Amino acid sequence: MKKILAKNLVSIIDAQKYVGKTVKIGAWIANKRSSGKIAFLQLRDGTAYFQGVVVKAEVGDDVFALAKRLEQESSVIAVGVIREDTRSKFGYELGVTDLELVGESHEYPITPKEHGTDFLMDHRHLWLRSRKQHALMQVRNEIIRATYEFFNDRGFIKIDSPILTDTSAEGTTDLFETDYFGKPAFLAQTGQLYAEAGAMAFGKVFTFGPTFRAEKSKTRRHLTEFWMIEPEMAFMHQEESLKIQEQYVAFLVEKVLENGDYALDVLKRNKELLKKYIQLPFPRITYDEAIEMLKKNDFDVTWGDDFGSPEETFIANSFEKPVFILNYPKEIKAFYMKPHPVRSDVVICADLIAPEGYGEIIGGSERAVELDYLKEQLQKYNLKAEDYEWYLDLRRFGSVPHSGFGLGLERFVTWISGKEHIREAIPFPRTLNRLFP
């Protein structure tokens, strides 16, 4: 069999551009079935899946014999004519005229049969090749792409905050500690404080990077390593920030609907439901109102409690769109949040709760700007002022009103994809009991 040169390859996702033309595609065999003198190859190339039809009378004995013996995940270069296929959701298929084996695969461990979660997670490096995992990563990629578009088009500068820090940003002990040349250092739990420094230099910035929480949580909403998008905006109060937050969320949903149609179909996501989430504004309630709502519906809550999954789910299900909960008690929020102008017990902040039981997807606040107040807060939270001198400098030298928020990428992907567990929203999840592969 002659060797097919691996150049001028086209992608499956672009099949509609080549109807009636002969093309070459580099692909893997996702599945296969044969019927007499016809073999049907399910081909994937990282952009999409479609069918390659191999007819013995059209390709000869050697090519047909190869097609018959190919096992799952063998890699090939397939040559053939693109044609429309109205029977498939994708709409196109390849009439194969030639086939070359690139890399053989034998006894691939993930077969079409049912597998347990632990097995699939142990083989995460291979599970990523499957249809739904492929679609999830496409949704994730579109959210990342759209994030850059949204902020770049609105004059934001991206800055990169450090992953290694010498302090906690939010006064928590849930930190991963490591040795840094003889002194303790921690994996960052947020880029926010550094984003504030960036905002004082550039006006509007956003950070986007990995963050780490050493919480011993096993819920479907938690990872120990996850990615955060954290915008920070100088000369901005909370009201303006809330508008940007809802515009950002609606923009991301809209772009996934525009550019991720194929992936959403694979995931069987209700697109009509997603369309509701691009309708602005989002509803708002105060923390006080949320407490009263929960009490009236027999939840055992008292003022000052933080909300868990059952409470957030109930509140979210009371609305058809994401809902902001405003002005939480000061005692359960971070030290840097601006105190309410007429109440000493709450701060100017908001969490955005996603519908369908997906919980908090954004947390944000206006930041405190009074130097003396922040010093008092550091003392109250038992944080060493000397560790935060650089942060206090932001209030000493030209302090201005500023606000910001953080969106958790994996929670957002989980919600938009309609998946049950956050572990599938990141290529290689890190959880309480998983550090492999």
Backbone hydrogen bonds, N-H to C=O, Kabsch-Sander energy under -0.5 kcal/mol:
donor,donor_aa,acceptor,acceptor_aa,energy
5,L,3,K,-0.5
7,K,5,L,-1.7
10,V,24,K,-2.7
14,D,11,S,-1.1
15,A,12,I,-2.1
17,K,14,D,-2.0
18,Y,15,A,-2.1
19,V,16,Q,-0.6
20,G,82,I,-3.5
21,K,18,Y,-2.5
23,V,80,G,-3.0
25,I,78,A,-2.4
27,A,25,I,-0.6
27,A,76,V,-2.6
28,W,44,R,-2.9
29,I,74,S,-2.2
30,A,28,W,-0.9
30,A,42,Q,-3.0
31,N,42,Q,-1.0
33,R,40,F,-2.1
35,S,38,I,-3.4
37,K,35,S,-0.5
38,I,35,S,-1.2
39,A,54,V,-2.8
40,F,33,R,-3.7
41,L,39,A,-0.6
41,L,52,G,-3.3
42,Q,31,N,-2.6
42,Q,40,F,-0.5
43,L,41,L,-0.9
43,L,50,F,-3.1
44,R,28,W,-1.9
45,D,48,A,-1.4
50,F,43,L,-2.2
51,Q,92,Y,-0.6
52,G,41,L,-3.4
53,V,51,Q,-0.5
53,V,94,L,-3.2
54,V,39,A,-3.1
54,V,52,G,-0.6
55,V,53,V,-0.6
56,K,37,K,-2.5
56,K,54,V,-0.5
58,E,55,V,-1.7
59,V,55,V,-1.2
59,V,56,K,-0.5
60,G,56,K,-2.2
64,F,60,G,-1.9
65,A,61,D,-2.6
66,L,62,D,-2.1
67,A,63,V,-2.4
68,K,64,F,-2.2
69,R,65,A,-1.5
70,L,66,L,-1.3
73,E,29,I,-3.9
74,S,71,E,-2.0
75,S,103,G,-2.9
76,V,27,A,-3.1
77,I,100,E,-2.2
78,A,25,I,-2.8
78,A,76,V,-0.5
79,V,98,D,-2.7
80,G,23,V,-2.1
81,V,95,G,-2.0
82,I,18,Y,-0.6
82,I,21,K,-2.0
83,R,93,E,-2.5
85,D,91,G,-2.5
88,S,85,D,-1.3
93,E,83,R,-2.5
94,L,51,Q,-2.9
95,G,81,V,-2.9
95,G,93,E,-0.5
96,V,53,V,-1.9
96,V,94,L,-1.1
97,T,79,V,-3.2
98,D,79,V,-1.7
100,E,77,I,-2.1
102,V,75,S,-3.1
103,G,75,S,-1.5
111,T,109,P,-1.0
120,L,116,G,-2.3
121,M,117,T,-2.8
122,D,118,D,-2.4
123,H,119,F,-1.2
124,R,121,M,-1.4
126,L,123,H,-1.8
127,W,123,H,-3.0
128,L,124,R,-1.8
129,R,126,L,-2.1
130,S,127,W,-2.0
134,H,130,S,-2.7
135,A,131,R,-2.4
136,L,132,K,-2.4
137,M,133,Q,-2.1
138,Q,134,H,-1.6
139,V,135,A,-2.2
140,R,136,L,-2.5
141,N,137,M,-2.4
142,E,138,Q,-2.2
143,I,139,V,-2.1
144,I,140,R,-2.1
145,R,141,N,-2.8
146,A,142,E,-2.8
147,T,143,I,-1.8
148,Y,144,I,-1.8
149,E,145,R,-1.9
150,F,146,A,-2.9
151,F,147,T,-2.3
152,N,148,Y,-2.6
153,D,149,E,-2.2
154,R,150,F,-0.5
154,R,151,F,-0.7
155,G,152,N,-1.3
156,F,151,F,-2.5
157,I,204,K,-2.3
159,I,157,I,-0.5
159,I,206,F,-1.8
161,S,159,I,-0.6
165,T,163,I,-0.5
165,T,186,F,-2.6
175,L,173,T,-2.2
177,E,175,L,-0.6
178,T,185,A,-2.8
180,Y,183,K,-3.3
181,F,179,D,-0.5
183,K,180,Y,-0.9
185,A,178,T,-2.5
186,F,165,T,-2.9
187,L,176,F,-2.2
188,A,163,I,-3.1
195,A,191,G,-1.9
196,E,192,Q,-2.1
197,A,193,L,-1.4
198,G,194,Y,-2.1
199,A,195,A,-2.6
200,M,196,E,-1.7
201,A,197,A,-0.8
201,A,198,G,-0.7
202,F,198,G,-2.9
203,G,199,A,-2.1
204,K,202,F,-1.4
205,V,232,E,-2.4
206,F,157,I,-1.9
207,T,230,E,-1.7
209,G,228,M,-1.7
211,T,226,F,-3.6
212,F,188,A,-2.3
213,R,224,T,-2.0
214,A,174,D,-1.9
217,S,215,E,-1.9
222,H,219,T,-1.2
224,T,430,R,-2.9
225,E,430,R,-0.9
226,F,211,T,-2.4
228,M,209,G,-2.5
229,I,407,L,-2.3
230,E,207,T,-2.5
230,E,228,M,-0.5
232,E,205,V,-2.6
233,M,403,S,-3.0
234,A,203,G,-3.3
235,F,401,P,-1.7
236,M,233,M,-0.5
236,M,401,P,-1.1
241,S,237,H,-1.8
242,L,238,Q,-2.6
243,K,239,E,-1.4
244,I,240,E,-1.8
245,Q,241,S,-2.5
246,E,242,L,-2.2
247,Q,243,K,-2.0
248,Y,244,I,-2.6
249,V,245,Q,-2.3
250,A,246,E,-2.4
251,F,247,Q,-2.3
252,L,248,Y,-2.3
253,V,249,V,-2.3
254,E,250,A,-2.5
255,K,251,F,-2.3
256,V,252,L,-2.1
257,L,253,V,-2.2
258,E,254,E,-2.1
259,N,255,K,-3.0
260,G,256,V,-2.2
264,L,260,G,-2.7
265,D,261,D,-2.0
266,V,262,Y,-2.1
267,L,263,A,-2.1
268,K,265,D,-0.9
269,R,264,L,-2.4
271,K,269,R,-1.1
274,L,270,N,-1.6
275,K,271,K,-1.8
276,K,272,E,-0.7
276,K,273,L,-0.9
277,Y,273,L,-0.6
277,Y,274,L,-1.4
278,I,275,K,-1.2
279,Q,276,K,-1.2
280,L,278,I,-0.7
285,I,324,F,-2.5
287,Y,326,L,-2.6
290,A,286,T,-2.2
291,I,287,Y,-2.4
292,E,288,D,-2.0
293,M,289,E,-2.5
294,L,290,A,-2.4
295,K,291,I,-2.5
296,K,292,E,-2.3
297,N,293,M,-0.6
297,N,294,L,-0.8
298,D,295,K,-1.8
299,F,294,L,-2.4
301,V,299,F,-1.6
305,D,302,T,-2.1
312,E,308,G,-2.6
313,T,309,S,-2.6
314,F,310,P,-2.1
315,I,311,E,-2.4
316,A,312,E,-2.7
317,N,313,T,-2.4
318,S,314,F,-0.6
318,S,315,I,-1.2
319,F,316,A,-1.8
323,V,353,I,-2.0
324,F,283,P,-2.5
325,I,351,D,-2.6
326,L,285,I,-2.7
326,L,324,F,-0.5
327,N,349,C,-2.6
330,K,345,D,-2.5
332,I,329,P,-1.3
333,K,330,K,-1.5
337,M,334,A,-1.3
338,K,366,E,-2.7
340,H,346,V,-2.1
347,V,328,Y,-2.1
348,I,338,K,-3.0
349,C,347,V,-1.3
350,A,364,G,-2.4
351,D,325,I,-2.0
352,L,362,I,-2.6
353,I,323,V,-2.8
353,I,351,D,-0.6
354,A,352,L,-0.5
354,A,359,G,-3.0
358,Y,355,P,-0.9
359,G,354,A,-0.7
361,I,352,L,-2.9
362,I,352,L,-1.2
363,G,406,G,-1.8
364,G,350,A,-2.3
365,S,404,G,-2.1
366,E,348,I,-2.1
367,R,402,H,-2.8
368,A,336,Y,-3.3
374,L,370,E,-2.1
375,K,371,L,-2.0
376,E,372,D,-2.2
377,Q,373,Y,-2.4
378,L,374,L,-2.4
379,Q,375,K,-1.9
380,K,376,E,-2.5
381,Y,377,Q,-2.2
382,N,379,Q,-1.4
383,L,378,L,-3.3
387,D,384,K,-1.0
388,Y,384,K,-0.6
388,Y,385,A,-1.3
389,E,386,E,-0.9
392,L,388,Y,-2.6
393,D,389,E,-1.9
394,L,390,W,-0.6
394,L,391,Y,-0.9
395,R,392,L,-1.7
396,R,392,L,-1.2
397,F,393,D,-2.1
398,G,396,R,-0.7
399,S,395,R,-0.5
403,S,233,M,-1.9
404,G,365,S,-2.2
405,F,231,P,-1.7
406,G,363,G,-2.5
407,L,229,I,-2.7
408,G,361,I,-1.4
409,L,227,W,-2.5
409,L,407,L,-0.7
412,F,408,G,-1.9
413,V,409,L,-2.7
414,T,410,E,-2.6
415,W,411,R,-2.2
416,I,412,F,-2.7
417,S,413,V,-2.4
418,G,414,T,-1.0
418,G,415,W,-0.6
419,K,414,T,-1.7
422,I,220,R,-2.4
424,E,421,H,-1.2
425,A,422,I,-2.2
426,I,423,R,-0.6
431,T,429,P,-0.5
431,T,434,R,-1.1
432,L,217,S,-0.5
434,R,431,T,-1.3
